[in-house]
Amino acid sequence: MEKIKIILTVILSIIFIDNLQSQNSKVFPDSTWLKHDTIENVGYDSKKFNEINRFIIDSLNTTGLVVIVDGKILFDYGDIDELSYIASCRKSILSMIYGKYVENNTINLDETLEELEFDDIQGLLLSRKRQQSEI
């Protein structure tokens, strides 16, 4: 069941990333997030989101889910302030998000994290920064 929860969250996140990147009216949140007035105003079907909500309630053990479009909340479920431990799932999420940028050569997988000037919050080991991609 945990896999389904993570997969659904990842799929929903990716579905909306393209829309987020293609819109010109982005909003950057302050201490609180703004919400869209309606799902339809952003070009989505509220009936589909009702189905997603019902699926989450009936089938998953999800604590919270947020869909952000143009910097505003489009859909949320549960306690969105609760932190969830996702462990190494972030690698899968990042690979799905970065896939189109690898495909269009915006990101070159032959570059090291050091060459990309990429780091983690707590800092990556120099050996990790200089390591070539395993893909």
Backbone as CSV, one residue per row, in Angstrom:
resi,resn,N_x,N_y,N_z,CA_x,CA_y,CA_z,C_x,C_y,C_z
1,MET,0.834,-1.199,0.000,0.000,0.000,0.000,0.872,1.254,0.000
2,GLU,2.014,1.216,0.707,2.919,2.362,0.759,3.426,2.717,-0.642
3,LYS,3.709,1.695,-1.471,4.164,1.950,-2.840,3.099,2.685,-3.634
4,ILE,1.850,2.270,-3.500,0.752,2.920,-4.227,0.643,4.372,-3.796
5,LYS,0.778,4.631,-2.509,0.698,5.992,-1.979,1.788,6.866,-2.594
6,ILE,2.991,6.358,-2.627,4.109,7.120,-3.173,3.948,7.309,-4.669
7,ILE,3.559,6.260,-5.378,3.395,6.342,-6.827,2.314,7.349,-7.185
8,LEU,1.191,7.334,-6.497,0.123,8.292,-6.776,0.611,9.715,-6.547
9,THR,1.310,9.936,-5.468,1.824,11.272,-5.174,2.786,11.727,-6.259
10,VAL,3.669,10.854,-6.689,4.638,11.189,-7.730,3.932,11.481,-9.044
11,ILE,2.994,10.637,-9.418,2.274,10.834,-10.680,1.527,12.156,-10.671
12,LEU,0.839,12.452,-9.595,0.116,13.719,-9.519,1.066,14.903,-9.587
13,SER,2.206,14.790,-8.942,3.183,15.878,-8.974,3.682,16.119,-10.383
14,ILE,4.006,15.060,-11.086,4.559,15.193,-12.430,3.526,15.702,-13.415
15,ILE,2.291,15.279,-13.275,1.234,15.736,-14.176,1.167,17.256,-14.186
16,PHE,1.356,17.873,-13.046,1.163,19.310,-12.941,2.440,20.124,-13.117
17,ILE,3.586,19.475,-13.173,4.832,20.227,-13.339,4.888,20.893,-14.701
18,ASP,4.513,20.176,-15.776,4.528,20.767,-17.109,3.630,21.988,-17.179
19,ASN,2.447,21.909,-16.582,1.549,23.050,-16.582,2.181,24.206,-15.817
20,LEU,2.788,23.914,-14.699,3.424,24.951,-13.894,4.503,25.658,-14.699
21,GLN,5.284,24.910,-15.450,6.391,25.496,-16.185,5.942,26.219,-17.436
22,SER,4.738,25.932,-17.940,4.287,26.549,-19.177,3.468,27.809,-18.963
23,GLN,3.081,28.096,-17.751,2.255,29.266,-17.482,3.129,30.500,-17.228
24,ASN,2.604,31.654,-17.529,3.344,32.899,-17.324,2.943,33.620,-16.049
25,SER,1.837,33.233,-15.422,1.320,33.962,-14.271,1.661,33.256,-12.960
26,LYS,2.939,33.019,-12.747,3.364,32.314,-11.542,3.299,33.234,-10.330
27,VAL,2.991,32.648,-9.188,2.946,33.361,-7.918,3.918,32.667,-6.989
28,PHE,4.705,33.420,-6.265,5.623,32.827,-5.312,5.063,33.018,-3.918
29,PRO,4.930,31.921,-3.176,4.277,31.996,-1.860,5.082,32.793,-0.859
30,ASP,4.361,33.413,0.056,4.965,34.119,1.174,4.860,33.184,2.370
31,SER,4.376,33.657,3.493,4.233,32.790,4.665,3.032,31.856,4.538
32,THR,2.100,32.187,3.650,0.965,31.305,3.389,0.830,31.126,1.874
33,TRP,0.275,30.012,1.499,0.057,29.719,0.094,-1.319,30.213,-0.323
34,LEU,-1.395,30.841,-1.470,-2.682,31.229,-2.042,-3.310,30.010,-2.696
35,LYS,-4.638,30.044,-2.842,-5.350,28.955,-3.501,-6.032,29.488,-4.754
36,HIS,-6.113,28.627,-5.761,-6.888,28.967,-6.956,-8.368,29.002,-6.578
37,ASP,-9.116,29.902,-7.202,-10.546,30.009,-6.931,-11.274,28.719,-7.293
38,THR,-11.037,28.222,-8.492,-11.647,26.966,-8.927,-10.637,26.180,-9.739
39,ILE,-10.831,24.900,-9.778,-9.972,24.018,-10.580,-10.179,24.302,-12.063
40,GLU,-11.401,24.579,-12.449,-11.710,24.842,-13.863,-11.013,26.095,-14.385
41,ASN,-10.840,27.115,-13.538,-10.179,28.344,-13.986,-8.734,28.111,-14.406
42,VAL,-8.150,27.018,-13.967,-6.768,26.701,-14.314,-6.727,25.691,-15.471
43,GLY,-7.896,25.239,-15.892,-7.974,24.351,-17.041,-8.093,22.883,-16.716
44,TYR,-8.479,22.555,-15.493,-8.639,21.157,-15.100,-10.090,20.866,-14.766
45,ASP,-10.385,19.586,-14.625,-11.734,19.109,-14.385,-11.909,18.766,-12.904
46,SER,-12.789,19.471,-12.214,-12.996,19.225,-10.782,-13.547,17.824,-10.524
47,LYS,-14.274,17.255,-11.496,-14.783,15.890,-11.324,-13.632,14.904,-11.188
48,LYS,-12.564,15.112,-11.947,-11.393,14.226,-11.858,-10.736,14.361,-10.484
49,PHE,-10.677,15.567,-9.981,-10.088,15.755,-8.651,-10.978,15.160,-7.560
50,ASN,-12.278,15.176,-7.767,-13.175,14.501,-6.823,-12.923,12.997,-6.833
51,GLU,-12.652,12.445,-8.027,-12.328,11.021,-8.135,-11.005,10.706,-7.426
52,ILE,-10.016,11.580,-7.610,-8.727,11.397,-6.932,-8.925,11.449,-5.422
53,ASN,-9.682,12.416,-4.965,-9.951,12.559,-3.537,-10.639,11.298,-2.992
54,ARG,-11.616,10.796,-3.700,-12.332,9.584,-3.275,-11.383,8.383,-3.240
55,PHE,-10.510,8.281,-4.258,-9.536,7.187,-4.315,-8.583,7.255,-3.120
56,ILE,-8.126,8.456,-2.792,-7.233,8.619,-1.645,-7.929,8.163,-0.364
57,ILE,-9.153,8.607,-0.172,-9.907,8.258,1.044,-10.174,6.756,1.115
58,ASP,-10.607,6.170,0.003,-11.017,4.765,0.004,-9.860,3.775,-0.056
59,SER,-8.762,4.148,-0.695,-7.753,3.147,-1.026,-6.359,3.381,-0.471
60,LEU,-6.056,4.569,-0.015,-4.684,4.860,0.382,-4.581,5.260,1.844
61,ASN,-3.382,5.229,2.322,-3.091,5.673,3.681,-2.257,6.957,3.593
62,THR,-2.727,7.899,2.808,-1.998,9.136,2.550,-2.303,10.153,3.647
63,THR,-1.246,10.741,4.199,-1.437,11.748,5.241,-1.751,13.113,4.653
64,GLY,-1.192,13.410,3.492,-1.435,14.697,2.876,-0.910,14.737,1.457
65,LEU,-1.532,15.560,0.636,-1.146,15.714,-0.754,-1.476,17.130,-1.176
66,VAL,-0.555,17.763,-1.881,-0.782,19.116,-2.381,-0.394,19.160,-3.846
67,VAL,-1.244,19.757,-4.663,-0.939,19.997,-6.066,-0.838,21.507,-6.241
68,ILE,0.327,21.951,-6.679,0.589,23.378,-6.871,0.648,23.670,-8.361
69,VAL,-0.075,24.661,-8.808,-0.012,25.126,-10.193,0.182,26.630,-10.156
70,ASP,1.206,27.090,-10.848,1.527,28.519,-10.912,1.753,29.130,-9.535
71,GLY,2.281,28.331,-8.617,2.594,28.843,-7.285,1.402,28.955,-6.347
72,LYS,0.253,28.452,-6.768,-0.946,28.465,-5.921,-1.448,27.038,-5.742
73,ILE,-2.096,26.786,-4.618,-2.660,25.467,-4.359,-3.872,25.242,-5.253
74,LEU,-3.815,24.161,-6.019,-4.952,23.776,-6.854,-5.802,22.742,-6.128
75,PHE,-5.138,21.822,-5.421,-5.833,20.731,-4.749,-5.012,20.342,-3.534
76,ASP,-5.699,20.100,-2.433,-4.984,19.589,-1.264,-5.859,18.579,-0.541
77,TYR,-5.178,17.678,0.153,-5.862,16.631,0.888,-5.112,16.397,2.188
78,GLY,-5.848,16.222,3.253,-5.252,15.836,4.528,-4.496,16.956,5.206
79,ASP,-3.599,16.563,6.089,-2.798,17.516,6.860,-1.550,17.852,6.063
80,ILE,-1.609,18.944,5.317,-0.494,19.296,4.442,0.662,19.929,5.205
81,ASP,0.487,20.174,6.497,1.581,20.697,7.311,2.426,19.587,7.923
82,GLU,1.906,18.350,7.901,2.647,17.229,8.472,3.772,16.818,7.525
83,LEU,4.983,16.643,8.058,6.106,16.199,7.254,6.045,14.689,7.092
84,SER,6.352,14.221,5.901,6.370,12.784,5.630,7.780,12.356,5.289
85,TYR,8.192,11.243,5.851,9.508,10.695,5.568,9.410,9.839,4.313
86,ILE,10.124,10.228,3.266,10.042,9.481,2.012,11.353,8.770,1.667
87,ALA,12.374,8.894,2.500,13.653,8.198,2.333,14.198,8.382,0.926
88,SER,14.619,7.309,0.304,15.271,7.429,-1.001,14.281,7.558,-2.152
89,CYS,13.027,7.722,-1.861,12.025,7.934,-2.905,12.324,9.214,-3.685
90,ARG,13.002,10.163,-3.052,13.287,11.435,-3.734,14.107,11.229,-5.002
91,LYS,14.922,10.190,-5.049,15.719,9.919,-6.251,14.798,9.594,-7.425
92,SER,13.790,8.804,-7.174,12.839,8.451,-8.233,12.047,9.677,-8.679
93,ILE,11.630,10.474,-7.725,10.873,11.689,-8.053,11.726,12.625,-8.892
94,LEU,12.959,12.862,-8.467,13.840,13.753,-9.214,14.123,13.228,-10.617
95,SER,14.314,11.924,-10.753,14.598,11.382,-12.080,13.412,11.578,-13.018
96,MET,12.185,11.467,-12.508,11.012,11.693,-13.352,10.880,13.168,-13.731
97,ILE,11.159,14.034,-12.783,11.054,15.468,-13.058,12.131,15.907,-14.045
98,TYR,13.332,15.373,-13.907,14.455,15.785,-14.734,14.460,15.116,-16.105
99,GLY,13.662,14.064,-16.298,13.694,13.299,-17.538,13.578,14.123,-18.799
100,LYS,12.647,15.029,-18.847,12.466,15.810,-20.077,13.647,16.743,-20.325
101,TYR,14.312,17.166,-19.250,15.469,18.052,-19.408,16.700,17.281,-19.869
102,VAL,16.771,16.026,-19.511,17.836,15.159,-20.032,17.569,14.907,-21.507
103,GLU,16.321,14.627,-21.833,15.952,14.336,-23.222,16.229,15.524,-24.151
104,ASN,15.965,16.746,-23.680,16.191,17.906,-24.560,17.578,18.528,-24.365
105,ASN,18.466,17.797,-23.681,19.870,18.172,-23.487,20.092,19.432,-22.648
106,THR,19.093,19.836,-21.881,19.301,20.923,-20.926,20.225,20.444,-19.813
107,ILE,20.065,19.171,-19.432,20.919,18.551,-18.421,21.728,17.451,-19.097
108,ASN,23.042,17.497,-18.918,23.945,16.510,-19.485,24.333,15.531,-18.384
109,LEU,23.931,14.284,-18.521,24.208,13.287,-17.488,25.683,12.932,-17.376
110,ASP,26.504,13.383,-18.328,27.937,13.123,-18.240,28.627,14.116,-17.303
111,GLU,27.933,15.184,-16.915,28.510,16.149,-15.985,28.361,15.644,-14.557
112,THR,29.319,15.964,-13.730,29.248,15.589,-12.320,28.401,16.612,-11.567
113,LEU,27.997,16.256,-10.360,27.247,17.200,-9.531,28.095,18.433,-9.238
114,GLU,29.388,18.251,-9.119,30.286,19.387,-8.891,30.260,20.341,-10.083
115,GLU,30.295,19.800,-11.305,30.252,20.638,-12.508,28.909,21.350,-12.637
116,LEU,27.865,20.713,-12.147,26.531,21.324,-12.181,26.305,22.284,-11.017
117,GLU,27.289,22.355,-10.099,27.191,23.171,-8.890,25.962,22.785,-8.075
118,PHE,25.752,21.479,-7.955,24.615,20.908,-7.239,25.086,20.420,-5.878
119,ASP,24.310,20.717,-4.849,24.663,20.276,-3.507,23.384,19.931,-2.755
120,ASP,23.535,19.326,-1.603,22.406,18.975,-0.758,22.388,19.922,0.431
121,ILE,21.298,19.979,1.155,21.171,20.883,2.297,22.296,20.674,3.301
122,GLN,22.585,19.420,3.604,23.645,19.129,4.570,25.010,18.995,3.905
123,GLY,25.057,19.161,2.606,26.307,19.085,1.868,26.622,17.669,1.433
124,LEU,26.989,17.531,0.173,27.402,16.235,-0.351,28.894,16.047,-0.129
125,LEU,29.316,14.811,0.015,30.743,14.515,0.094,31.384,14.865,-1.239
126,LEU,32.616,15.340,-1.211,33.322,15.695,-2.436,33.390,14.509,-3.388
127,SER,33.553,13.300,-2.832,33.609,12.103,-3.688,32.287,11.910,-4.435
128,ARG,31.156,12.225,-3.807,29.845,12.132,-4.467,29.705,13.211,-5.534
129,LYS,30.183,14.420,-5.239,30.077,15.508,-6.206,30.867,15.209,-7.481
130,ARG,31.958,14.480,-7.344,32.841,14.202,-8.483,32.527,12.883,-9.173
131,GLN,31.586,12.131,-8.633,31.232,10.822,-9.170,30.448,10.981,-10.462
132,GLN,30.775,10.178,-11.463,30.046,10.181,-12.722,28.710,9.492,-12.536
133,SER,27.741,9.861,-13.335,26.413,9.271,-13.272,26.482,7.774,-13.494
134,GLU,25.626,7.047,-12.801,25.580,5.591,-12.946,24.531,5.171,-13.960
135,ILE,23.945,6.110,-14.646,22.889,5.792,-15.622,23.520,5.364,-16.915
